[in-house]
Amino acid sequence: GITIPDNITAGFYVHEVTAGSSADGYVLPGDIILQIGDIVITNLYNFSAEFSKYHVGDVIDIVVYRNGETITLSDIELKSKVN
């Protein structure tokens, strides 16, 4: 099962990372994504609305919770969606 710590109240749990996606090579399965760019993940609806301000080619940081630590993954270039 998935164990999510009590202090993590929101975020996206990563089941798998799509090969060739922006997150590929950065985010790992089992990570909990807490923040993307300057958007703190509270719920999917808010995230979708706010994330639309970013464009392909923008470089952002992603903050994840991994193995008991909060880690910032820096300099991630947004790629077009993989079809």
mmCIF file of the N, C-alpha and C atoms, coordinates in Angstrom:
data_MODEL
# 
_entry.id   MODEL 
# 
loop_
_atom_site.group_PDB 
_atom_site.id 
_atom_site.type_symbol 
_atom_site.label_atom_id 
_atom_site.label_alt_id 
_atom_site.label_comp_id 
_atom_site.label_asym_id 
_atom_site.label_entity_id 
_atom_site.label_seq_id 
_atom_site.pdbx_PDB_ins_code 
_atom_site.Cartn_x 
_atom_site.Cartn_y 
_atom_site.Cartn_z 
_atom_site.occupancy 
_atom_site.B_iso_or_equiv 
_atom_site.pdbx_formal_charge 
_atom_site.auth_seq_id 
_atom_site.auth_comp_id 
_atom_site.auth_asym_id 
_atom_site.auth_atom_id 
_atom_site.pdbx_PDB_model_num 
ATOM 1   N N  . GLY A 1 1  ? 0.817  -1.194 0.000   1.00 0.00 ? 1  GLY A N  1 
ATOM 2   C CA . GLY A 1 1  ? 0.000  0.000  0.000   1.00 0.00 ? 1  GLY A CA 1 
ATOM 3   C C  . GLY A 1 1  ? 0.858  1.255  0.000   1.00 0.00 ? 1  GLY A C  1 
ATOM 4   N N  . ILE A 1 2  ? 0.194  2.362  -0.094  1.00 0.00 ? 2  ILE A N  1 
ATOM 5   C CA . ILE A 1 2  ? 0.867  3.654  -0.128  1.00 0.00 ? 2  ILE A CA 1 
ATOM 6   C C  . ILE A 1 2  ? 0.801  4.258  1.264   1.00 0.00 ? 2  ILE A C  1 
ATOM 7   N N  . THR A 1 3  ? 1.949  4.636  1.789   1.00 0.00 ? 3  THR A N  1 
ATOM 8   C CA . THR A 1 3  ? 1.985  5.312  3.076   1.00 0.00 ? 3  THR A CA 1 
ATOM 9   C C  . THR A 1 3  ? 2.270  6.785  2.843   1.00 0.00 ? 3  THR A C  1 
ATOM 10  N N  . ILE A 1 4  ? 1.320  7.618  3.176   1.00 0.00 ? 4  ILE A N  1 
ATOM 11  C CA . ILE A 1 4  ? 1.500  9.061  3.034   1.00 0.00 ? 4  ILE A CA 1 
ATOM 12  C C  . ILE A 1 4  ? 1.581  9.654  4.432   1.00 0.00 ? 4  ILE A C  1 
ATOM 13  N N  . PRO A 1 5  ? 2.651  10.372 4.720   1.00 0.00 ? 5  PRO A N  1 
ATOM 14  C CA . PRO A 1 5  ? 2.829  10.908 6.073   1.00 0.00 ? 5  PRO A CA 1 
ATOM 15  C C  . PRO A 1 5  ? 1.731  11.890 6.460   1.00 0.00 ? 5  PRO A C  1 
ATOM 16  N N  . ASP A 1 6  ? 1.487  11.981 7.741   1.00 0.00 ? 6  ASP A N  1 
ATOM 17  C CA . ASP A 1 6  ? 0.414  12.838 8.249   1.00 0.00 ? 6  ASP A CA 1 
ATOM 18  C C  . ASP A 1 6  ? 0.612  14.303 7.875   1.00 0.00 ? 6  ASP A C  1 
ATOM 19  N N  . ASN A 1 7  ? 1.874  14.740 7.763   1.00 0.00 ? 7  ASN A N  1 
ATOM 20  C CA . ASN A 1 7  ? 2.101  16.158 7.500   1.00 0.00 ? 7  ASN A CA 1 
ATOM 21  C C  . ASN A 1 7  ? 1.918  16.531 6.030   1.00 0.00 ? 7  ASN A C  1 
ATOM 22  N N  . ILE A 1 8  ? 1.713  15.533 5.175   1.00 0.00 ? 8  ILE A N  1 
ATOM 23  C CA . ILE A 1 8  ? 1.446  15.803 3.758   1.00 0.00 ? 8  ILE A CA 1 
ATOM 24  C C  . ILE A 1 8  ? -0.060 15.751 3.562   1.00 0.00 ? 8  ILE A C  1 
ATOM 25  N N  . THR A 1 9  ? -0.665 16.914 3.333   1.00 0.00 ? 9  THR A N  1 
ATOM 26  C CA . THR A 1 9  ? -2.126 16.979 3.259   1.00 0.00 ? 9  THR A CA 1 
ATOM 27  C C  . THR A 1 9  ? -2.635 17.164 1.834   1.00 0.00 ? 9  THR A C  1 
ATOM 28  N N  . ALA A 1 10 ? -1.732 17.455 0.898   1.00 0.00 ? 10 ALA A N  1 
ATOM 29  C CA . ALA A 1 10 ? -2.137 17.620 -0.494  1.00 0.00 ? 10 ALA A CA 1 
ATOM 30  C C  . ALA A 1 10 ? -0.949 17.286 -1.375  1.00 0.00 ? 10 ALA A C  1 
ATOM 31  N N  . GLY A 1 11 ? -1.239 17.079 -2.639  1.00 0.00 ? 11 GLY A N  1 
ATOM 32  C CA . GLY A 1 11 ? -0.165 16.762 -3.576  1.00 0.00 ? 11 GLY A CA 1 
ATOM 33  C C  . GLY A 1 11 ? -0.608 15.666 -4.514  1.00 0.00 ? 11 GLY A C  1 
ATOM 34  N N  . PHE A 1 12 ? 0.220  15.376 -5.495  1.00 0.00 ? 12 PHE A N  1 
ATOM 35  C CA . PHE A 1 12 ? -0.066 14.319 -6.456  1.00 0.00 ? 12 PHE A CA 1 
ATOM 36  C C  . PHE A 1 12 ? 0.854  13.150 -6.172  1.00 0.00 ? 12 PHE A C  1 
ATOM 37  N N  . TYR A 1 13 ? 0.297  11.990 -5.918  1.00 0.00 ? 13 TYR A N  1 
ATOM 38  C CA . TYR A 1 13 ? 1.107  10.791 -5.747  1.00 0.00 ? 13 TYR A CA 1 
ATOM 39  C C  . TYR A 1 13 ? 1.465  10.267 -7.129  1.00 0.00 ? 13 TYR A C  1 
ATOM 40  N N  . VAL A 1 14 ? 2.740  9.995  -7.348  1.00 0.00 ? 14 VAL A N  1 
ATOM 41  C CA . VAL A 1 14 ? 3.209  9.555  -8.659  1.00 0.00 ? 14 VAL A CA 1 
ATOM 42  C C  . VAL A 1 14 ? 3.234  8.024  -8.708  1.00 0.00 ? 14 VAL A C  1 
ATOM 43  N N  . HIS A 1 15 ? 2.364  7.450  -9.531  1.00 0.00 ? 15 HIS A N  1 
ATOM 44  C CA . HIS A 1 15 ? 2.358  5.997  -9.714  1.00 0.00 ? 15 HIS A CA 1 
ATOM 45  C C  . HIS A 1 15 ? 3.389  5.593  -10.752 1.00 0.00 ? 15 HIS A C  1 
ATOM 46  N N  . GLU A 1 16 ? 3.461  6.367  -11.835 1.00 0.00 ? 16 GLU A N  1 
ATOM 47  C CA . GLU A 1 16 ? 4.440  6.092  -12.870 1.00 0.00 ? 16 GLU A CA 1 
ATOM 48  C C  . GLU A 1 16 ? 4.755  7.394  -13.586 1.00 0.00 ? 16 GLU A C  1 
ATOM 49  N N  . VAL A 1 17 ? 5.908  7.432  -14.215 1.00 0.00 ? 17 VAL A N  1 
ATOM 50  C CA . VAL A 1 17 ? 6.330  8.621  -14.948 1.00 0.00 ? 17 VAL A CA 1 
ATOM 51  C C  . VAL A 1 17 ? 6.324  8.267  -16.432 1.00 0.00 ? 17 VAL A C  1 
ATOM 52  N N  . THR A 1 18 ? 5.662  9.076  -17.217 1.00 0.00 ? 18 THR A N  1 
ATOM 53  C CA . THR A 1 18 ? 5.567  8.829  -18.655 1.00 0.00 ? 18 THR A CA 1 
ATOM 54  C C  . THR A 1 18 ? 6.914  9.090  -19.319 1.00 0.00 ? 18 THR A C  1 
ATOM 55  N N  . ALA A 1 19 ? 7.417  8.113  -20.035 1.00 0.00 ? 19 ALA A N  1 
ATOM 56  C CA . ALA A 1 19 ? 8.694  8.269  -20.736 1.00 0.00 ? 19 ALA A CA 1 
ATOM 57  C C  . ALA A 1 19 ? 8.598  9.424  -21.717 1.00 0.00 ? 19 ALA A C  1 
ATOM 58  N N  . GLY A 1 20 ? 9.603  10.289 -21.696 1.00 0.00 ? 20 GLY A N  1 
ATOM 59  C CA . GLY A 1 20 ? 9.626  11.414 -22.617 1.00 0.00 ? 20 GLY A CA 1 
ATOM 60  C C  . GLY A 1 20 ? 8.859  12.631 -22.139 1.00 0.00 ? 20 GLY A C  1 
ATOM 61  N N  . SER A 1 21 ? 8.197  12.512 -20.984 1.00 0.00 ? 21 SER A N  1 
ATOM 62  C CA . SER A 1 21 ? 7.456  13.661 -20.456 1.00 0.00 ? 21 SER A CA 1 
ATOM 63  C C  . SER A 1 21 ? 8.416  14.622 -19.761 1.00 0.00 ? 21 SER A C  1 
ATOM 64  N N  . SER A 1 22 ? 7.902  15.799 -19.395 1.00 0.00 ? 22 SER A N  1 
ATOM 65  C CA . SER A 1 22 ? 8.735  16.799 -18.715 1.00 0.00 ? 22 SER A CA 1 
ATOM 66  C C  . SER A 1 22 ? 9.351  16.237 -17.439 1.00 0.00 ? 22 SER A C  1 
ATOM 67  N N  . ALA A 1 23 ? 8.600  15.391 -16.755 1.00 0.00 ? 23 ALA A N  1 
ATOM 68  C CA . ALA A 1 23 ? 9.042  14.876 -15.458 1.00 0.00 ? 23 ALA A CA 1 
ATOM 69  C C  . ALA A 1 23 ? 10.013 13.702 -15.587 1.00 0.00 ? 23 ALA A C  1 
ATOM 70  N N  . ASP A 1 24 ? 10.108 13.114 -16.778 1.00 0.00 ? 24 ASP A N  1 
ATOM 71  C CA . ASP A 1 24 ? 10.940 11.919 -16.973 1.00 0.00 ? 24 ASP A CA 1 
ATOM 72  C C  . ASP A 1 24 ? 12.395 12.245 -16.660 1.00 0.00 ? 24 ASP A C  1 
ATOM 73  N N  . GLY A 1 25 ? 12.994 11.453 -15.778 1.00 0.00 ? 25 GLY A N  1 
ATOM 74  C CA . GLY A 1 25 ? 14.374 11.702 -15.392 1.00 0.00 ? 25 GLY A CA 1 
ATOM 75  C C  . GLY A 1 25 ? 14.499 12.575 -14.160 1.00 0.00 ? 25 GLY A C  1 
ATOM 76  N N  . TYR A 1 26 ? 13.393 13.111 -13.706 1.00 0.00 ? 26 TYR A N  1 
ATOM 77  C CA . TYR A 1 26 ? 13.393 13.953 -12.498 1.00 0.00 ? 26 TYR A CA 1 
ATOM 78  C C  . TYR A 1 26 ? 12.523 13.319 -11.420 1.00 0.00 ? 26 TYR A C  1 
ATOM 79  N N  . VAL A 1 27 ? 11.239 13.272 -11.708 1.00 0.00 ? 27 VAL A N  1 
ATOM 80  C CA . VAL A 1 27 ? 10.277 12.735 -10.751 1.00 0.00 ? 27 VAL A CA 1 
ATOM 81  C C  . VAL A 1 27 ? 10.320 11.209 -10.821 1.00 0.00 ? 27 VAL A C  1 
ATOM 82  N N  . LEU A 1 28 ? 10.234 10.555 -9.663  1.00 0.00 ? 28 LEU A N  1 
ATOM 83  C CA . LEU A 1 28 ? 10.277 9.100  -9.587  1.00 0.00 ? 28 LEU A CA 1 
ATOM 84  C C  . LEU A 1 28 ? 8.951  8.547  -9.097  1.00 0.00 ? 28 LEU A C  1 
ATOM 85  N N  . PRO A 1 29 ? 8.593  7.327  -9.530  1.00 0.00 ? 29 PRO A N  1 
ATOM 86  C CA . PRO A 1 29 ? 7.395  6.693  -8.962  1.00 0.00 ? 29 PRO A CA 1 
ATOM 87  C C  . PRO A 1 29 ? 7.509  6.632  -7.441  1.00 0.00 ? 29 PRO A C  1 
ATOM 88  N N  . GLY A 1 30 ? 6.438  6.971  -6.762  1.00 0.00 ? 30 GLY A N  1 
ATOM 89  C CA . GLY A 1 30 ? 6.454  6.999  -5.299  1.00 0.00 ? 30 GLY A CA 1 
ATOM 90  C C  . GLY A 1 30 ? 6.634  8.396  -4.741  1.00 0.00 ? 30 GLY A C  1 
ATOM 91  N N  . ASP A 1 31 ? 7.092  9.323  -5.586  1.00 0.00 ? 31 ASP A N  1 
ATOM 92  C CA . ASP A 1 31 ? 7.182  10.716 -5.148  1.00 0.00 ? 31 ASP A CA 1 
ATOM 93  C C  . ASP A 1 31 ? 5.779  11.277 -4.930  1.00 0.00 ? 31 ASP A C  1 
ATOM 94  N N  . ILE A 1 32 ? 5.692  12.250 -4.049  1.00 0.00 ? 32 ILE A N  1 
ATOM 95  C CA . ILE A 1 32 ? 4.478  13.048 -3.927  1.00 0.00 ? 32 ILE A CA 1 
ATOM 96  C C  . ILE A 1 32 ? 4.854  14.457 -4.369  1.00 0.00 ? 32 ILE A C  1 
ATOM 97  N N  . ILE A 1 33 ? 4.224  14.920 -5.443  1.00 0.00 ? 33 ILE A N  1 
ATOM 98  C CA . ILE A 1 33 ? 4.526  16.255 -5.959  1.00 0.00 ? 33 ILE A CA 1 
ATOM 99  C C  . ILE A 1 33 ? 3.775  17.277 -5.124  1.00 0.00 ? 33 ILE A C  1 
ATOM 100 N N  . LEU A 1 34 ? 4.530  18.196 -4.514  1.00 0.00 ? 34 LEU A N  1 
ATOM 101 C CA . LEU A 1 34 ? 3.949  19.191 -3.623  1.00 0.00 ? 34 LEU A CA 1 
ATOM 102 C C  . LEU A 1 34 ? 3.789  20.544 -4.310  1.00 0.00 ? 34 LEU A C  1 
ATOM 103 N N  . GLN A 1 35 ? 4.690  20.846 -5.232  1.00 0.00 ? 35 GLN A N  1 
ATOM 104 C CA . GLN A 1 35 ? 4.674  22.161 -5.860  1.00 0.00 ? 35 GLN A CA 1 
ATOM 105 C C  . GLN A 1 35 ? 5.275  22.044 -7.247  1.00 0.00 ? 35 GLN A C  1 
ATOM 106 N N  . ILE A 1 36 ? 4.649  22.726 -8.209  1.00 0.00 ? 36 ILE A N  1 
ATOM 107 C CA . ILE A 1 36 ? 5.161  22.771 -9.575  1.00 0.00 ? 36 ILE A CA 1 
ATOM 108 C C  . ILE A 1 36 ? 5.262  24.241 -9.957  1.00 0.00 ? 36 ILE A C  1 
ATOM 109 N N  . GLY A 1 37 ? 6.472  24.681 -10.284 1.00 0.00 ? 37 GLY A N  1 
ATOM 110 C CA . GLY A 1 37 ? 6.673  26.108 -10.502 1.00 0.00 ? 37 GLY A CA 1 
ATOM 111 C C  . GLY A 1 37 ? 6.341  26.828 -9.210  1.00 0.00 ? 37 GLY A C  1 
ATOM 112 N N  . ASP A 1 38 ? 5.503  27.860 -9.298  1.00 0.00 ? 38 ASP A N  1 
ATOM 113 C CA . ASP A 1 38 ? 5.118  28.555 -8.051  1.00 0.00 ? 38 ASP A CA 1 
ATOM 114 C C  . ASP A 1 38 ? 3.730  28.129 -7.589  1.00 0.00 ? 38 ASP A C  1 
ATOM 115 N N  . ILE A 1 39 ? 3.245  27.010 -8.121  1.00 0.00 ? 39 ILE A N  1 
ATOM 116 C CA . ILE A 1 39 ? 1.904  26.535 -7.766  1.00 0.00 ? 39 ILE A CA 1 
ATOM 117 C C  . ILE A 1 39 ? 2.008  25.443 -6.704  1.00 0.00 ? 39 ILE A C  1 
ATOM 118 N N  . VAL A 1 40 ? 1.518  25.735 -5.515  1.00 0.00 ? 40 VAL A N  1 
ATOM 119 C CA . VAL A 1 40 ? 1.456  24.722 -4.471  1.00 0.00 ? 40 VAL A CA 1 
ATOM 120 C C  . VAL A 1 40 ? 0.216  23.875 -4.738  1.00 0.00 ? 40 VAL A C  1 
ATOM 121 N N  . ILE A 1 41 ? 0.399  22.546 -4.783  1.00 0.00 ? 41 ILE A N  1 
ATOM 122 C CA . ILE A 1 41 ? -0.704 21.658 -5.134  1.00 0.00 ? 41 ILE A CA 1 
ATOM 123 C C  . ILE A 1 41 ? -1.691 21.581 -3.974  1.00 0.00 ? 41 ILE A C  1 
ATOM 124 N N  . THR A 1 42 ? -2.903 22.077 -4.202  1.00 0.00 ? 42 THR A N  1 
ATOM 125 C CA . THR A 1 42 ? -3.949 21.935 -3.190  1.00 0.00 ? 42 THR A CA 1 
ATOM 126 C C  . THR A 1 42 ? -5.023 20.993 -3.686  1.00 0.00 ? 42 THR A C  1 
ATOM 127 N N  . ASN A 1 43 ? -5.438 21.171 -4.937  1.00 0.00 ? 43 ASN A N  1 
ATOM 128 C CA . ASN A 1 43 ? -6.351 20.211 -5.542  1.00 0.00 ? 43 ASN A CA 1 
ATOM 129 C C  . ASN A 1 43 ? -6.210 20.283 -7.052  1.00 0.00 ? 43 ASN A C  1 
ATOM 130 N N  . LEU A 1 44 ? -6.749 19.278 -7.716  1.00 0.00 ? 44 LEU A N  1 
ATOM 131 C CA . LEU A 1 44 ? -6.541 19.149 -9.155  1.00 0.00 ? 44 LEU A CA 1 
ATOM 132 C C  . LEU A 1 44 ? -7.151 20.309 -9.927  1.00 0.00 ? 44 LEU A C  1 
ATOM 133 N N  . TYR A 1 45 ? -8.312 20.767 -9.493  1.00 0.00 ? 45 TYR A N  1 
ATOM 134 C CA . TYR A 1 45 ? -8.979 21.844 -10.228 1.00 0.00 ? 45 TYR A CA 1 
ATOM 135 C C  . TYR A 1 45 ? -8.142 23.126 -10.188 1.00 0.00 ? 45 TYR A C  1 
ATOM 136 N N  . ASN A 1 46 ? -7.709 23.517 -8.996  1.00 0.00 ? 46 ASN A N  1 
ATOM 137 C CA . ASN A 1 46 ? -6.893 24.728 -8.875  1.00 0.00 ? 46 ASN A CA 1 
ATOM 138 C C  . ASN A 1 46 ? -5.610 24.593 -9.663  1.00 0.00 ? 46 ASN A C  1 
ATOM 139 N N  . PHE A 1 47 ? -5.006 23.409 -9.599  1.00 0.00 ? 47 PHE A N  1 
ATOM 140 C CA . PHE A 1 47 ? -3.752 23.195 -10.309 1.00 0.00 ? 47 PHE A CA 1 
ATOM 141 C C  . PHE A 1 47 ? -3.935 23.373 -11.809 1.00 0.00 ? 47 PHE A C  1 
ATOM 142 N N  . SER A 1 48 ? -4.973 22.746 -12.366 1.00 0.00 ? 48 SER A N  1 
ATOM 143 C CA . SER A 1 48 ? -5.202 22.821 -13.812 1.00 0.00 ? 48 SER A CA 1 
ATOM 144 C C  . SER A 1 48 ? -5.397 24.261 -14.255 1.00 0.00 ? 48 SER A C  1 
ATOM 145 N N  . ALA A 1 49 ? -6.158 25.015 -13.482 1.00 0.00 ? 49 ALA A N  1 
ATOM 146 C CA . ALA A 1 49 ? -6.426 26.408 -13.833 1.00 0.00 ? 49 ALA A CA 1 
ATOM 147 C C  . ALA A 1 49 ? -5.134 27.230 -13.796 1.00 0.00 ? 49 ALA A C  1 
ATOM 148 N N  . GLU A 1 50 ? -4.332 27.050 -12.771 1.00 0.00 ? 50 GLU A N  1 
ATOM 149 C CA . GLU A 1 50 ? -3.118 27.853 -12.627 1.00 0.00 ? 50 GLU A CA 1 
ATOM 150 C C  . GLU A 1 50 ? -2.014 27.410 -13.576 1.00 0.00 ? 50 GLU A C  1 
ATOM 151 N N  . PHE A 1 51 ? -1.936 26.092 -13.826 1.00 0.00 ? 51 PHE A N  1 
ATOM 152 C CA . PHE A 1 51 ? -0.823 25.582 -14.623 1.00 0.00 ? 51 PHE A CA 1 
ATOM 153 C C  . PHE A 1 51 ? -0.898 26.056 -16.073 1.00 0.00 ? 51 PHE A C  1 
ATOM 154 N N  . SER A 1 52 ? -2.077 26.447 -16.520 1.00 0.00 ? 52 SER A N  1 
ATOM 155 C CA . SER A 1 52 ? -2.233 26.877 -17.914 1.00 0.00 ? 52 SER A CA 1 
ATOM 156 C C  . SER A 1 52 ? -1.401 28.117 -18.237 1.00 0.00 ? 52 SER A C  1 
ATOM 157 N N  . LYS A 1 53 ? -0.900 28.817 -17.196 1.00 0.00 ? 53 LYS A N  1 
ATOM 158 C CA . LYS A 1 53 ? -0.067 29.994 -17.470 1.00 0.00 ? 53 LYS A CA 1 
ATOM 159 C C  . LYS A 1 53 ? 1.334  29.606 -17.942 1.00 0.00 ? 53 LYS A C  1 
ATOM 160 N N  . TYR A 1 54 ? 1.718  28.361 -17.729 1.00 0.00 ? 54 TYR A N  1 
ATOM 161 C CA . TYR A 1 54 ? 3.034  27.905 -18.168 1.00 0.00 ? 54 TYR A CA 1 
ATOM 162 C C  . TYR A 1 54 ? 2.962  27.384 -19.595 1.00 0.00 ? 54 TYR A C  1 
ATOM 163 N N  . HIS A 1 55 ? 4.072  27.487 -20.292 1.00 0.00 ? 55 HIS A N  1 
ATOM 164 C CA . HIS A 1 55 ? 4.100  27.093 -21.701 1.00 0.00 ? 55 HIS A CA 1 
ATOM 165 C C  . HIS A 1 55 ? 5.282  26.171 -21.975 1.00 0.00 ? 55 HIS A C  1 
ATOM 166 N N  . VAL A 1 56 ? 5.189  25.441 -23.078 1.00 0.00 ? 56 VAL A N  1 
ATOM 167 C CA . VAL A 1 56 ? 6.290  24.581 -23.506 1.00 0.00 ? 56 VAL A CA 1 
ATOM 168 C C  . VAL A 1 56 ? 7.555  25.431 -23.618 1.00 0.00 ? 56 VAL A C  1 
ATOM 169 N N  . GLY A 1 57 ? 8.638  24.925 -23.049 1.00 0.00 ? 57 GLY A N  1 
ATOM 170 C CA . GLY A 1 57 ? 9.901  25.645 -23.085 1.00 0.00 ? 57 GLY A CA 1 
ATOM 171 C C  . GLY A 1 57 ? 10.189 26.422 -21.806 1.00 0.00 ? 57 GLY A C  1 
ATOM 172 N N  . ASP A 1 58 ? 9.157  26.662 -20.991 1.00 0.00 ? 58 ASP A N  1 
ATOM 173 C CA . ASP A 1 58 ? 9.395  27.288 -19.696 1.00 0.00 ? 58 ASP A CA 1 
ATOM 174 C C  . ASP A 1 58 ? 10.231 26.352 -18.836 1.00 0.00 ? 58 ASP A C  1 
ATOM 175 N N  . VAL A 1 59 ? 11.072 26.925 -17.987 1.00 0.00 ? 59 VAL A N  1 
ATOM 176 C CA . VAL A 1 59 ? 11.905 26.137 -17.082 1.00 0.00 ? 59 VAL A CA 1 
ATOM 177 C C  . VAL A 1 59 ? 11.423 26.403 -15.657 1.00 0.00 ? 59 VAL A C  1 
ATOM 178 N N  . ILE A 1 60 ? 11.076 25.327 -14.964 1.00 0.00 ? 60 ILE A N  1 
ATOM 179 C CA . ILE A 1 60 ? 10.482 25.451 -13.635 1.00 0.00 ? 60 ILE A CA 1 
ATOM 180 C C  . ILE A 1 60 ? 11.174 24.495 -12.662 1.00 0.00 ? 60 ILE A C  1 
ATOM 181 N N  . ASP A 1 61 ? 10.862 24.661 -11.394 1.00 0.00 ? 61 ASP A N  1 
ATOM 182 C CA . ASP A 1 61 ? 11.261 23.709 -10.364 1.00 0.00 ? 61 ASP A CA 1 
ATOM 183 C C  . ASP A 1 61 ? 10.038 22.898 -9.961  1.00 0.00 ? 61 ASP A C  1 
ATOM 184 N N  . ILE A 1 62 ? 10.285 21.663 -9.555  1.00 0.00 ? 62 ILE A N  1 
ATOM 185 C CA . ILE A 1 62 ? 9.220  20.832 -8.996  1.00 0.00 ? 62 ILE A CA 1 
ATOM 186 C C  . ILE A 1 62 ? 9.672  20.392 -7.608  1.00 0.00 ? 62 ILE A C  1 
ATOM 187 N N  . VAL A 1 63 ? 8.813  20.567 -6.621  1.00 0.00 ? 63 VAL A N  1 
ATOM 188 C CA . VAL A 1 63 ? 9.123  20.147 -5.253  1.00 0.00 ? 63 VAL A CA 1 
ATOM 189 C C  . VAL A 1 63 ? 8.393  18.834 -4.985  1.00 0.00 ? 63 VAL A C  1 
ATOM 190 N N  . VAL A 1 64 ? 9.144  17.819 -4.549  1.00 0.00 ? 64 VAL A N  1 
ATOM 191 C CA . VAL A 1 64 ? 8.551  16.518 -4.248  1.00 0.00 ? 64 VAL A CA 1 
ATOM 192 C C  . VAL A 1 64 ? 8.907  16.081 -2.839  1.00 0.00 ? 64 VAL A C  1 
ATOM 193 N N  . TYR A 1 65 ? 8.082  15.201 -2.321  1.00 0.00 ? 65 TYR A N  1 
ATOM 194 C CA . TYR A 1 65 ? 8.371  14.533 -1.060  1.00 0.00 ? 65 TYR A CA 1 
ATOM 195 C C  . TYR A 1 65 ? 8.809  13.130 -1.433  1.00 0.00 ? 65 TYR A C  1 
ATOM 196 N N  . ARG A 1 66 ? 10.029 12.763 -1.032  1.00 0.00 ? 66 ARG A N  1 
ATOM 197 C CA . ARG A 1 66 ? 10.604 11.472 -1.428  1.00 0.00 ? 66 ARG A CA 1 
ATOM 198 C C  . ARG A 1 66 ? 11.378 10.899 -0.244  1.00 0.00 ? 66 ARG A C  1 
ATOM 199 N N  . ASN A 1 67 ? 11.035 9.690  0.142   1.00 0.00 ? 67 ASN A N  1 
ATOM 200 C CA . ASN A 1 67 ? 11.781 8.989  1.206   1.00 0.00 ? 67 ASN A CA 1 
ATOM 201 C C  . ASN A 1 67 ? 11.945 9.829  2.465   1.00 0.00 ? 67 ASN A C  1 
ATOM 202 N N  . GLY A 1 68 ? 10.866 10.526 2.852   1.00 0.00 ? 68 GLY A N  1 
ATOM 203 C CA . GLY A 1 68 ? 10.908 11.273 4.095   1.00 0.00 ? 68 GLY A CA 1 
ATOM 204 C C  . GLY A 1 68 ? 11.508 12.653 3.986   1.00 0.00 ? 68 GLY A C  1 
ATOM 205 N N  . GLU A 1 69 ? 11.885 13.061 2.779   1.00 0.00 ? 69 GLU A N  1 
ATOM 206 C CA . GLU A 1 69 ? 12.485 14.381 2.608   1.00 0.00 ? 69 GLU A CA 1 
ATOM 207 C C  . GLU A 1 69 ? 11.738 15.172 1.553   1.00 0.00 ? 69 GLU A C  1 
ATOM 208 N N  . THR A 1 70 ? 11.776 16.491 1.708   1.00 0.00 ? 70 THR A N  1 
ATOM 209 C CA . THR A 1 70 ? 11.257 17.373 0.672   1.00 0.00 ? 70 THR A CA 1 
ATOM 210 C C  . THR A 1 70 ? 12.432 17.791 -0.199  1.00 0.00 ? 70 THR A C  1 
ATOM 211 N N  . ILE A 1 71 ? 12.325 17.554 -1.492  1.00 0.00 ? 71 ILE A N  1 
ATOM 212 C CA . ILE A 1 71 ? 13.424 17.780 -2.421  1.00 0.00 ? 71 ILE A CA 1 
ATOM 213 C C  . ILE A 1 71 ? 12.947 18.710 -3.529  1.00 0.00 ? 71 ILE A C  1 
ATOM 214 N N  . THR A 1 72 ? 13.783 19.677 -3.907  1.00 0.00 ? 72 THR A N  1 
ATOM 215 C CA . THR A 1 72 ? 13.475 20.539 -5.042  1.00 0.00 ? 72 THR A CA 1 
ATOM 216 C C  . THR A 1 72 ? 14.245 20.047 -6.261  1.00 0.00 ? 72 THR A C  1 
ATOM 217 N N  . LEU A 1 73 ? 13.507 19.726 -7.320  1.00 0.00 ? 73 LEU A N  1 
ATOM 218 C CA . LEU A 1 73 ? 14.096 19.310 -8.590  1.00 0.00 ? 73 LEU A CA 1 
ATOM 219 C C  . LEU A 1 73 ? 14.114 20.550 -9.475  1.00 0.00 ? 73 LEU A C  1 
ATOM 220 N N  . SER A 1 74 ? 15.303 21.010 -9.841  1.00 0.00 ? 74 SER A N  1 
ATOM 221 C CA . SER A 1 74 ? 15.431 22.310 -10.490 1.00 0.00 ? 74 SER A CA 1 
ATOM 222 C C  . SER A 1 74 ? 15.642 22.205 -11.996 1.00 0.00 ? 74 SER A C  1 
ATOM 223 N N  . ASP A 1 75 ? 15.354 23.303 -12.672 1.00 0.00 ? 75 ASP A N  1 
ATOM 224 C CA . ASP A 1 75 ? 15.682 23.477 -14.098 1.00 0.00 ? 75 ASP A CA 1 
ATOM 225 C C  . ASP A 1 75 ? 15.030 22.417 -14.977 1.00 0.00 ? 75 ASP A C  1 
ATOM 226 N N  . ILE A 1 76 ? 13.740 22.205 -14.774 1.00 0.00 ? 76 ILE A N  1 
ATOM 227 C CA . ILE A 1 76 ? 12.995 21.251 -15.590 1.00 0.00 ? 76 ILE A CA 1 
ATOM 228 C C  . ILE A 1 76 ? 12.307 22.023 -16.717 1.00 0.00 ? 76 ILE A C  1 
ATOM 229 N N  . GLU A 1 77 ? 12.640 21.660 -17.945 1.00 0.00 ? 77 GLU A N  1 
ATOM 230 C CA . GLU A 1 77 ? 12.032 22.324 -19.089 1.00 0.00 ? 77 GLU A CA 1 
ATOM 231 C C  . GLU A 1 77 ? 10.727 21.630 -19.450 1.00 0.00 ? 77 GLU A C  1 
ATOM 232 N N  . LEU A 1 78 ? 9.679  22.422 -19.591 1.00 0.00 ? 78 LEU A N  1 
ATOM 233 C CA . LEU A 1 78 ? 8.389  21.848 -19.951 1.00 0.00 ? 78 LEU A CA 1 
ATOM 234 C C  . LEU A 1 78 ? 8.394  21.444 -21.413 1.00 0.00 ? 78 LEU A C  1 
ATOM 235 N N  . LYS A 1 79 ? 7.992  20.218 -21.655 1.00 0.00 ? 79 LYS A N  1 
ATOM 236 C CA . LYS A 1 79 ? 7.906  19.677 -23.012 1.00 0.00 ? 79 LYS A CA 1 
ATOM 237 C C  . LYS A 1 79 ? 6.435  19.607 -23.408 1.00 0.00 ? 79 LYS A C  1 
ATOM 238 N N  . SER A 1 80 ? 6.190  19.516 -24.702 1.00 0.00 ? 80 SER A N  1 
ATOM 239 C CA . SER A 1 80 ? 4.819  19.344 -25.146 1.00 0.00 ? 80 SER A CA 1 
ATOM 240 C C  . SER A 1 80 ? 4.315  17.990 -24.647 1.00 0.00 ? 80 SER A C  1 
ATOM 241 N N  . LYS A 1 81 ? 3.017  17.890 -24.484 1.00 0.00 ? 81 LYS A N  1 
ATOM 242 C CA . LYS A 1 81 ? 2.445  16.642 -23.971 1.00 0.00 ? 81 LYS A CA 1 
ATOM 243 C C  . LYS A 1 81 ? 2.783  15.482 -24.917 1.00 0.00 ? 81 LYS A C  1 
ATOM 244 N N  . VAL A 1 82 ? 3.078  14.350 -24.320 1.00 0.00 ? 82 VAL A N  1 
ATOM 245 C CA . VAL A 1 82 ? 3.380  13.154 -25.108 1.00 0.00 ? 82 VAL A CA 1 
ATOM 246 C C  . VAL A 1 82 ? 2.058  12.506 -25.497 1.00 0.00 ? 82 VAL A C  1 
ATOM 247 N N  . ASN A 1 83 ? 1.887  12.210 -26.779 1.00 0.00 ? 83 ASN A N  1 
ATOM 248 C CA . ASN A 1 83 ? 0.632  11.580 -27.211 1.00 0.00 ? 83 ASN A CA 1 
ATOM 249 C C  . ASN A 1 83 ? 0.762  10.062 -27.233 1.00 0.00 ? 83 ASN A C  1 
# 
